[in-house]
Amino acid sequence: MSNYSNVITYTQVLSPPVATAATSKTTTSFVANWIDNAPIVTRLDVSLNPSFSSLLQDNNRMATDPNVKD
């Protein structure tokens, strides 16, 4: 760092998503809904285990924005 340098620290605190009521409920599925306040892509993991020690196959880190391609 030189005498002509400045150090700038920037921290942005992101708001967590807020869950809303599920829709399209059937006996085997539902659509999870939430309000996403973050300006980033949110990803979703799906598990039958409350500790998320194992994920459902092909249902991990799914982008919640339909415009995002994995």
Secondary structure as GFF3:
##gff-version 3
##sequence-region A 1 70
A	DSSP	beta_strand	18	23	.	.	.	ID=ss1
A	DSSP	beta_strand	31	35	.	.	.	ID=ss2
A	DSSP	beta_strand	43	44	.	.	.	ID=ss3
A	DSSP	beta_strand	62	63	.	.	.	ID=ss4
###
